[in-house]
Amino acid sequence: MDVHKELDTRGLNCPLPILKAKKALSEMQAGELLRVVSTDPGSIRDFQAFARQTGHELVEQTSSAVEFIHVIKRR
């Protein structure tokens, strides 16, 4: 997967990962991919809702014991 930008939001809780992702996406071109790394377990459902509400595509979500990774495609 060809990610164009990565955003590290480790240690930040809702709504900061979403707000930082929204800002990053506004600076990107349509079709580009943003990877967001988070430690907030609530970010899974937050990014699902964010994608539904904004029209950006949530391409992938993965998680390990301590990190949650979200890949979003800019609309």
MODELLER restraints for C-alpha pairs under 7 A, 6 or more apart:
rsr = mdl.restraints
at = mdl.atoms
rsr.add(forms.Gaussian(group=physical.xy_distance, feature=features.Distance(at['CA:3:A'], at['CA:33:A']), mean=4.91, stdev=0.5))
rsr.add(forms.Gaussian(group=physical.xy_distance, feature=features.Distance(at['CA:3:A'], at['CA:34:A']), mean=6.01, stdev=0.5))
rsr.add(forms.Gaussian(group=physical.xy_distance, feature=features.Distance(at['CA:3:A'], at['CA:35:A']), mean=6.61, stdev=0.5))
rsr.add(forms.Gaussian(group=physical.xy_distance, feature=features.Distance(at['CA:4:A'], at['CA:32:A']), mean=6.03, stdev=0.5))
rsr.add(forms.Gaussian(group=physical.xy_distance, feature=features.Distance(at['CA:4:A'], at['CA:33:A']), mean=5.36, stdev=0.5))
rsr.add(forms.Gaussian(group=physical.xy_distance, feature=features.Distance(at['CA:4:A'], at['CA:34:A']), mean=6.11, stdev=0.5))
rsr.add(forms.Gaussian(group=physical.xy_distance, feature=features.Distance(at['CA:5:A'], at['CA:33:A']), mean=6.69, stdev=0.5))
rsr.add(forms.Gaussian(group=physical.xy_distance, feature=features.Distance(at['CA:5:A'], at['CA:34:A']), mean=4.98, stdev=0.5))
rsr.add(forms.Gaussian(group=physical.xy_distance, feature=features.Distance(at['CA:5:A'], at['CA:35:A']), mean=6.37, stdev=0.5))
rsr.add(forms.Gaussian(group=physical.xy_distance, feature=features.Distance(at['CA:6:A'], at['CA:34:A']), mean=5.73, stdev=0.5))
rsr.add(forms.Gaussian(group=physical.xy_distance, feature=features.Distance(at['CA:6:A'], at['CA:35:A']), mean=4.67, stdev=0.5))
rsr.add(forms.Gaussian(group=physical.xy_distance, feature=features.Distance(at['CA:6:A'], at['CA:36:A']), mean=5.90, stdev=0.5))
rsr.add(forms.Gaussian(group=physical.xy_distance, feature=features.Distance(at['CA:7:A'], at['CA:35:A']), mean=6.11, stdev=0.5))
rsr.add(forms.Gaussian(group=physical.xy_distance, feature=features.Distance(at['CA:7:A'], at['CA:36:A']), mean=4.74, stdev=0.5))
rsr.add(forms.Gaussian(group=physical.xy_distance, feature=features.Distance(at['CA:7:A'], at['CA:37:A']), mean=6.28, stdev=0.5))
rsr.add(forms.Gaussian(group=physical.xy_distance, feature=features.Distance(at['CA:8:A'], at['CA:36:A']), mean=6.06, stdev=0.5))
rsr.add(forms.Gaussian(group=physical.xy_distance, feature=features.Distance(at['CA:8:A'], at['CA:37:A']), mean=5.07, stdev=0.5))
rsr.add(forms.Gaussian(group=physical.xy_distance, feature=features.Distance(at['CA:8:A'], at['CA:38:A']), mean=6.69, stdev=0.5))
rsr.add(forms.Gaussian(group=physical.xy_distance, feature=features.Distance(at['CA:9:A'], at['CA:17:A']), mean=5.65, stdev=0.5))
rsr.add(forms.Gaussian(group=physical.xy_distance, feature=features.Distance(at['CA:9:A'], at['CA:36:A']), mean=6.91, stdev=0.5))
rsr.add(forms.Gaussian(group=physical.xy_distance, feature=features.Distance(at['CA:9:A'], at['CA:37:A']), mean=5.77, stdev=0.5))
rsr.add(forms.Gaussian(group=physical.xy_distance, feature=features.Distance(at['CA:9:A'], at['CA:38:A']), mean=4.97, stdev=0.5))
rsr.add(forms.Gaussian(group=physical.xy_distance, feature=features.Distance(at['CA:10:A'], at['CA:37:A']), mean=6.40, stdev=0.5))
rsr.add(forms.Gaussian(group=physical.xy_distance, feature=features.Distance(at['CA:10:A'], at['CA:38:A']), mean=4.60, stdev=0.5))
rsr.add(forms.Gaussian(group=physical.xy_distance, feature=features.Distance(at['CA:10:A'], at['CA:39:A']), mean=4.98, stdev=0.5))
rsr.add(forms.Gaussian(group=physical.xy_distance, feature=features.Distance(at['CA:11:A'], at['CA:39:A']), mean=5.89, stdev=0.5))
rsr.add(forms.Gaussian(group=physical.xy_distance, feature=features.Distance(at['CA:12:A'], at['CA:40:A']), mean=6.87, stdev=0.5))
rsr.add(forms.Gaussian(group=physical.xy_distance, feature=features.Distance(at['CA:13:A'], at['CA:40:A']), mean=5.63, stdev=0.5))
rsr.add(forms.Gaussian(group=physical.xy_distance, feature=features.Distance(at['CA:25:A'], at['CA:74:A']), mean=6.30, stdev=0.5))
rsr.add(forms.Gaussian(group=physical.xy_distance, feature=features.Distance(at['CA:29:A'], at['CA:74:A']), mean=6.85, stdev=0.5))
rsr.add(forms.Gaussian(group=physical.xy_distance, feature=features.Distance(at['CA:30:A'], at['CA:74:A']), mean=5.03, stdev=0.5))
rsr.add(forms.Gaussian(group=physical.xy_distance, feature=features.Distance(at['CA:30:A'], at['CA:75:A']), mean=5.10, stdev=0.5))
rsr.add(forms.Gaussian(group=physical.xy_distance, feature=features.Distance(at['CA:31:A'], at['CA:73:A']), mean=5.70, stdev=0.5))
rsr.add(forms.Gaussian(group=physical.xy_distance, feature=features.Distance(at['CA:31:A'], at['CA:74:A']), mean=5.08, stdev=0.5))
rsr.add(forms.Gaussian(group=physical.xy_distance, feature=features.Distance(at['CA:31:A'], at['CA:75:A']), mean=6.05, stdev=0.5))
rsr.add(forms.Gaussian(group=physical.xy_distance, feature=features.Distance(at['CA:32:A'], at['CA:73:A']), mean=5.68, stdev=0.5))
rsr.add(forms.Gaussian(group=physical.xy_distance, feature=features.Distance(at['CA:32:A'], at['CA:74:A']), mean=5.50, stdev=0.5))
rsr.add(forms.Gaussian(group=physical.xy_distance, feature=features.Distance(at['CA:33:A'], at['CA:71:A']), mean=6.55, stdev=0.5))
rsr.add(forms.Gaussian(group=physical.xy_distance, feature=features.Distance(at['CA:33:A'], at['CA:72:A']), mean=5.58, stdev=0.5))
rsr.add(forms.Gaussian(group=physical.xy_distance, feature=features.Distance(at['CA:33:A'], at['CA:73:A']), mean=4.54, stdev=0.5))
rsr.add(forms.Gaussian(group=physical.xy_distance, feature=features.Distance(at['CA:33:A'], at['CA:74:A']), mean=6.32, stdev=0.5))
rsr.add(forms.Gaussian(group=physical.xy_distance, feature=features.Distance(at['CA:34:A'], at['CA:71:A']), mean=5.54, stdev=0.5))
rsr.add(forms.Gaussian(group=physical.xy_distance, feature=features.Distance(at['CA:34:A'], at['CA:72:A']), mean=5.17, stdev=0.5))
rsr.add(forms.Gaussian(group=physical.xy_distance, feature=features.Distance(at['CA:34:A'], at['CA:73:A']), mean=6.42, stdev=0.5))
rsr.add(forms.Gaussian(group=physical.xy_distance, feature=features.Distance(at['CA:35:A'], at['CA:69:A']), mean=6.82, stdev=0.5))
rsr.add(forms.Gaussian(group=physical.xy_distance, feature=features.Distance(at['CA:35:A'], at['CA:70:A']), mean=5.61, stdev=0.5))
rsr.add(forms.Gaussian(group=physical.xy_distance, feature=features.Distance(at['CA:35:A'], at['CA:71:A']), mean=4.42, stdev=0.5))
rsr.add(forms.Gaussian(group=physical.xy_distance, feature=features.Distance(at['CA:35:A'], at['CA:72:A']), mean=6.48, stdev=0.5))
rsr.add(forms.Gaussian(group=physical.xy_distance, feature=features.Distance(at['CA:36:A'], at['CA:69:A']), mean=5.66, stdev=0.5))
rsr.add(forms.Gaussian(group=physical.xy_distance, feature=features.Distance(at['CA:36:A'], at['CA:70:A']), mean=5.12, stdev=0.5))
rsr.add(forms.Gaussian(group=physical.xy_distance, feature=features.Distance(at['CA:36:A'], at['CA:71:A']), mean=6.37, stdev=0.5))
rsr.add(forms.Gaussian(group=physical.xy_distance, feature=features.Distance(at['CA:37:A'], at['CA:67:A']), mean=6.71, stdev=0.5))
rsr.add(forms.Gaussian(group=physical.xy_distance, feature=features.Distance(at['CA:37:A'], at['CA:68:A']), mean=5.83, stdev=0.5))
rsr.add(forms.Gaussian(group=physical.xy_distance, feature=features.Distance(at['CA:37:A'], at['CA:69:A']), mean=4.67, stdev=0.5))
rsr.add(forms.Gaussian(group=physical.xy_distance, feature=features.Distance(at['CA:37:A'], at['CA:70:A']), mean=6.61, stdev=0.5))
rsr.add(forms.Gaussian(group=physical.xy_distance, feature=features.Distance(at['CA:38:A'], at['CA:67:A']), mean=5.66, stdev=0.5))
rsr.add(forms.Gaussian(group=physical.xy_distance, feature=features.Distance(at['CA:38:A'], at['CA:68:A']), mean=5.09, stdev=0.5))
rsr.add(forms.Gaussian(group=physical.xy_distance, feature=features.Distance(at['CA:38:A'], at['CA:69:A']), mean=6.32, stdev=0.5))
rsr.add(forms.Gaussian(group=physical.xy_distance, feature=features.Distance(at['CA:39:A'], at['CA:66:A']), mean=5.97, stdev=0.5))
rsr.add(forms.Gaussian(group=physical.xy_distance, feature=features.Distance(at['CA:39:A'], at['CA:67:A']), mean=4.78, stdev=0.5))
rsr.add(forms.Gaussian(group=physical.xy_distance, feature=features.Distance(at['CA:39:A'], at['CA:68:A']), mean=5.97, stdev=0.5))
rsr.add(forms.Gaussian(group=physical.xy_distance, feature=features.Distance(at['CA:48:A'], at['CA:58:A']), mean=6.89, stdev=0.5))
rsr.add(forms.Gaussian(group=physical.xy_distance, feature=features.Distance(at['CA:51:A'], at['CA:57:A']), mean=5.82, stdev=0.5))
rsr.add(forms.Gaussian(group=physical.xy_distance, feature=features.Distance(at['CA:51:A'], at['CA:58:A']), mean=5.92, stdev=0.5))
rsr.add(forms.Gaussian(group=physical.xy_distance, feature=features.Distance(at['CA:55:A'], at['CA:75:A']), mean=6.43, stdev=0.5))
rsr.add(forms.Gaussian(group=physical.xy_distance, feature=features.Distance(at['CA:56:A'], at['CA:72:A']), mean=6.65, stdev=0.5))
rsr.add(forms.Gaussian(group=physical.xy_distance, feature=features.Distance(at['CA:56:A'], at['CA:73:A']), mean=5.82, stdev=0.5))
rsr.add(forms.Gaussian(group=physical.xy_distance, feature=features.Distance(at['CA:56:A'], at['CA:74:A']), mean=5.28, stdev=0.5))
rsr.add(forms.Gaussian(group=physical.xy_distance, feature=features.Distance(at['CA:56:A'], at['CA:75:A']), mean=4.91, stdev=0.5))
rsr.add(forms.Gaussian(group=physical.xy_distance, feature=features.Distance(at['CA:57:A'], at['CA:72:A']), mean=5.61, stdev=0.5))
rsr.add(forms.Gaussian(group=physical.xy_distance, feature=features.Distance(at['CA:57:A'], at['CA:73:A']), mean=4.98, stdev=0.5))
rsr.add(forms.Gaussian(group=physical.xy_distance, feature=features.Distance(at['CA:57:A'], at['CA:74:A']), mean=6.80, stdev=0.5))
rsr.add(forms.Gaussian(group=physical.xy_distance, feature=features.Distance(at['CA:58:A'], at['CA:71:A']), mean=6.08, stdev=0.5))
rsr.add(forms.Gaussian(group=physical.xy_distance, feature=features.Distance(at['CA:58:A'], at['CA:72:A']), mean=4.61, stdev=0.5))
rsr.add(forms.Gaussian(group=physical.xy_distance, feature=features.Distance(at['CA:58:A'], at['CA:73:A']), mean=6.38, stdev=0.5))
rsr.add(forms.Gaussian(group=physical.xy_distance, feature=features.Distance(at['CA:59:A'], at['CA:71:A']), mean=5.45, stdev=0.5))
rsr.add(forms.Gaussian(group=physical.xy_distance, feature=features.Distance(at['CA:59:A'], at['CA:72:A']), mean=5.54, stdev=0.5))
rsr.add(forms.Gaussian(group=physical.xy_distance, feature=features.Distance(at['CA:59:A'], at['CA:73:A']), mean=6.46, stdev=0.5))
rsr.add(forms.Gaussian(group=physical.xy_distance, feature=features.Distance(at['CA:60:A'], at['CA:70:A']), mean=5.83, stdev=0.5))
rsr.add(forms.Gaussian(group=physical.xy_distance, feature=features.Distance(at['CA:60:A'], at['CA:71:A']), mean=5.10, stdev=0.5))
rsr.add(forms.Gaussian(group=physical.xy_distance, feature=features.Distance(at['CA:61:A'], at['CA:69:A']), mean=5.57, stdev=0.5))
rsr.add(forms.Gaussian(group=physical.xy_distance, feature=features.Distance(at['CA:61:A'], at['CA:70:A']), mean=4.60, stdev=0.5))
rsr.add(forms.Gaussian(group=physical.xy_distance, feature=features.Distance(at['CA:61:A'], at['CA:71:A']), mean=6.44, stdev=0.5))
rsr.add(forms.Gaussian(group=physical.xy_distance, feature=features.Distance(at['CA:62:A'], at['CA:68:A']), mean=5.86, stdev=0.5))
rsr.add(forms.Gaussian(group=physical.xy_distance, feature=features.Distance(at['CA:62:A'], at['CA:69:A']), mean=5.17, stdev=0.5))
rsr.add(forms.Gaussian(group=physical.xy_distance, feature=features.Distance(at['CA:62:A'], at['CA:70:A']), mean=6.71, stdev=0.5))
rsr.add(forms.Gaussian(group=physical.xy_distance, feature=features.Distance(at['CA:63:A'], at['CA:69:A']), mean=6.07, stdev=0.5))
